[in-house]
Structures are given as structure tokens and as C-alpha cells.
Amino acid sequence: YKTFEGDLKWDHKDVTYRVINYSPDMDSSLIDDAFARAFKVWSDVTPLTFTRLFDGTADIMISFGRADHGDPYPFDGKDGLLAHAYPPGEGMQGDAHFDDDEYWTLGKGPAVKTRYGNADGAMCRFPFIFEGKSYTTCTTNGRSDNLPWCATTSDYDRDKKYGFCPSELLYTFGGNADGAKCVFPFTFQEEEYEGCTTDGRTDGYRWCATTDSFDRDRKFGFCPSRDTAVINGNSEGEPCHFPFVFLGKKYNSCTSEGRNDGKLWCSTTDNYDEDKKWGLCPDQGYSLFLVAAHEFGHALGLDHSSIREALMYPMYSYVEDFSLHKDDIEGIQYLYGRKTGPDPTPPQPKPPTTAPMPDPTTSEDKPDHTTLPTTTTTRPVDPTKDACKMTTFDTITVIEGNLHFFKDGLYWTVSSGSDSGPKGPFSISERWSDLPAVIDSAFEDNLTKKVYFFSGPQFWVYTGQSTLGPRGIVKLGLENDIQKVEGSVQRGKSKVLLFSGEKFWRLDLKAQKIDSGYPRFTASAFGGVPSDAHDVFFYKGHMYFCRDRFYWRMNSRRQVDRVGYVKYDLLQC
Amino acid sequence: WSVPIKTINVTFPGDIIKNMTDMERAENYLKKFGYLDTLHRSGFQSMVSTSKALKKMQKQMGLEETGELDEATVEVMKRPRCGVPDVGN
């Protein structure tokens, strides 16, 4: 790692930031979230805190701009330079600028958050099925008001879950009209406009009036980009027109013909040869979170690293499961010290630990076979397998009061009463000899202390060292097409919620049957958590929904009261 | 066998043209990111040689330090990146 000459750094730990404006590429809430997560990357490993200001001057002023955007370092159109930031200090120092000629996403194509509809603002799910046809973008099909919409599950025909996509016909951002929708036609300098325009501006942002006359009312807002809109060219914001004619040939999709840089483009009218209206087709885009985390590194005092895997390496590359590189951690801690509290560096595996003796209880179940315990001692099997380096786990659950993290035949434990980090790894097969390597979900019955394990379409029940199973989950009343149970949460004494995909079922433990009235949609019963959580469990009075490296914690009033990293908050790395 | 397509390059209106030779791109890159610096000392302008600057850049980027504008170096120069200079501030 490298710091700036003179080790420039903030002289206070409570750093403030302010988002000056937004990109039309993503919903403002997604942008705010990306910035907040980017700051958290650094606050997780230092004593720094980041507070957002909504007016006045903050230490780190964040803005989007194009080309010449008010500092001596102009951006260069799409690709090339993505962003820059200044090292800590007064004035422009500490500020971060993002090139709005880039297509900002979460790194994997359009990130489309819906509004209205019946999906509580969920993200669009692409592709989705509508009337038997697959859609990879928002569509206006099925509507007479020309509003683009999308399904928020993979099958609208089945689930009927939908929301509206960004459109100037629905809302604007910025400006002075409080997000009101565009009014077409509107007059500007006595000319009539039927759509968003960049006229009257030098920064290239598309805008519209929110009344029928800008000349009279001076009310305006910026137009959000549709997911189908082209980037750059001379028709920014317009959708591709398919088919279109180019050099006399008909094209039904984006093409790189005519360009020597390999970029895909399309015409925004039916005939490029006649109209010459075009733009670049939407691509994967750049992850605003990753770029922001890098830029904020500069804003905190880190210069470029020469380690390719480090966040502070100057080149962009998308990584799905991001975690801060050791080099970045060492760099930022050189400037600001370590975070007080749990040690941010991975703990060394502890010496052999004795697991609590299982309490064999009699069971009404008739075991398929019984495995006699060979040992009641668990010991780390491979100290190099560090839980803190795992990005995701097959499942997380609480057994005997302690968190258990399962992954590929191994598990780690975290004691609920200590902050000493994870212990392990231990071998699953040593403690539960009948189980397969991959456990999709598990829970311990509060009453009988039996532990239920789910893997694929099967489940096992452990009573001490005795096993029942494997049995098919269909025997519990789950449908045949359910591939696996991804989450399980006990409710009361004898009910357990089982999660799979975007639905959940309620299992009656006594009857060993699914209650009637299920399945239900997770999104409708548990608002604010990811509908595609890959793990759900109950811990210390809260439900945890995990997706990727993050968890959403829900309290007993079904409010999400915390979103955090599994690694730091639960594993205590 | 399909007939090879004859590629025709078109000048698109409003396109931000980045067509430049590899050497132009390299000089631009080395200057912009601080590898190729002009130093003013007592009115004498000295320029670090391009080869030396290339080596410095190749070292920073984890490339083989050839000091020559090889294919790998050109490719790296085309990749999206942060605008903060790598050398000097």
C-alpha cells in the first residue's frame, strides 16, 4: 500500500460525507446504499465513523459529473477514467467525483429497483416470464399507459408480483419539482418538447418540465434512465429500436458492426442510415459500490497500491464477493489505527475444544439406524481453512446456544457469550456421521433438543448421536419440485418456518406435517428482507436473512433493524 | 463456410473518438498518471525517458518490466481505471 506524500489524513475520526447529486442510472436509494456500504468497508477495520450530511459542507463531498465537471481533471466519456478523489484536506480535498458517462450499476447489468406495484419496491428479476414469454428488460407490454414494468420474481404468470421501472412518466430526480413526473408536451424557450431533453444544459443531463410550461413555472426535474436506454452517442436515454437498418442491412439486436472498438451499439430509430440516431447498448456497467470503496480509500488518505488483488489497485475489476485485501487493511490502519473491539485480523484456530456432551433422549421416532458415538470431542481438522476468509456459508444455525457455520463438510462455532471469534473448522462427519458435506439448513428444536438437518431434498434428525433419516422433505408435505430447504426458524414450541426460494412453509413438528395455508411469499410476510435469501435462522430473539456476505436482522415486530456483514458481526472476525 | 464479413468503420455522430495510435495512447497515459514527468529546474526541462516511464508503469501494474510498449502493456492502458495519478500528487 501507499499513502499520499506527507501521510495526508483526517485529523478527526467522525468523518462526514454528503451526496450532492445522483446518477440517472440507478434509483437514488441504491446509490445511497452503495455509498454507505463503501464507507462501511473502511469503518469496519478502523475507528473511523461516517455520518451523512444533507446540507452544508461535509469532509467528503460526493458528486456525479461528465467531462469538464468543475475541477482541473475532466472525465473522458464512457470507459477509461471512471472516477477520482482527492486526499484528505480542506475545500475540494477529500471529495469524490464519479464519471456519469459511465453506466453505473452494481456490476452485473441493470440494477432496476421498482416503485409502486405490489412488490414493495423490490428489484426487477430478469429474466421473467409474462404470458409465457421471457423478458430480459422492463417492458410496456400488457399496459396501455406506456409505463415500463417488470416482475420481481422469475414468473409473473405464477406469482403476479410486479413493480414499475424507472421512467420519466413516473418520476424525476433532482431539480426543483420534488420528484414530480414529466409533463409532455412542455414548452421551453417557446419551443415544444415531447420528451426529455439536454437542451439548455452543458452537462448532458436529460431533463423535463413537470408542468406544461417551463417558461412560466420554472419547475423541472432530471429524467431517470430506463434500463433499455442507450448510453452516450447522440440519443442518450432513448431505447434501441429493433429492427433497425444500418448500411442497408437489418439488425434485430445490438451490433459492433461499424466500430473498431468492439462496443455494441444500436440505432434509436428504425433506420440509422437515414436518421443517424444511435447510442451504445447497456452493458454490465461498473459497480458503484466497488468504485466508491476505492475512491473513498483515496479520500481517507490511501494512494494506489501495486497489489493487483487490493481494492486500491488502480484498475477496475468486478468481484462478486468483495472483501478488503490485507494490503488495504494494513494501509488504512497505518493511518488511523485498528478498530476498537473485535480484532479485524482472522483469529488463529484454537487448540482442540471439547464439545458439550450430547444429551441422549428417548425418541418416539423409530430411527432408520443408530450410529453409536465414537467420540464426543471435536477438534479442528484443517487450521488453514479460515472461517474469516469464507465469503458465504452453506448454512448458519444455532445449536446448543452457539452459532454454527457450515460449509463444504466443515463447520465453525462462535460462542454466544464471547467475542473471541470463530473456533474450528471441525468436521461435520466426525460429529454427525450420517450427514452429507453440504447442509442447506438446520435448526435445533427448542423443546426436544433434536437437531434437524436439511440437504437437497432430504432431511435428517439427530437426537444426540442417534439419527433418523435420511427422509425426503416431501414426507413433511413440501411439494415435489422443492429442491432444498434454505432456511428454518422455530416459532413457538412446535412450529417451524421452512424457507425455500421466495416462499416459506410452516411445519408442525408434532404432526410432522406442513400446516394448511402455506406456502406464503417471504417478501409479503417479511417486508424489507431479500426475497432470495439463501439462509434464514433465528438467533438471540431476531430472525436473520442472509444473502451474499450480508445479513438482514428482523426484530419481533418484523422490522429490519440492522443490516450488516456476517463476517464481522456474527463470525466476529 | 460463412463469407468473411468486410468490416467498415463508420464515424458515428457525437461519438467520443478515442482512435489513437498505441504510442499516442501510451504517452498520454504515462503523462496523465504521472509516469512521464516534465521537471522544470533552472529553466532546464528534462524528460524521463519513455522507456524508464514504461518500466515504472509496468512495475506498478505487475507486468513484466520490459520498458517496451508490448501488447500486455497496451491492453492494460485500455482498461477502465481510477483517474488519480499513480505517481506523484
Interface residues (C-beta under 8 A of the other chain):
Chain A: F4 E5 Y73 F75 D76 G77 K78 D79 G80 L81 L82 A83 H84 A85 P87 D99 D101 E102 N232 G233 N234 L247 E257 G258 R259 N260 D261 W265 K276 W278 Y286 V291 H294 E295 H298 D303 H304 S306 I307 R308 P314 M315 Y316
Chain B: I5 T7 I8 N9 V10 F12 P13 G14 D15 I16 K18 N19 F33 K59 Q60 M61 G62 V76 R79 P80 R81 C82 G83 V84 D86 N89
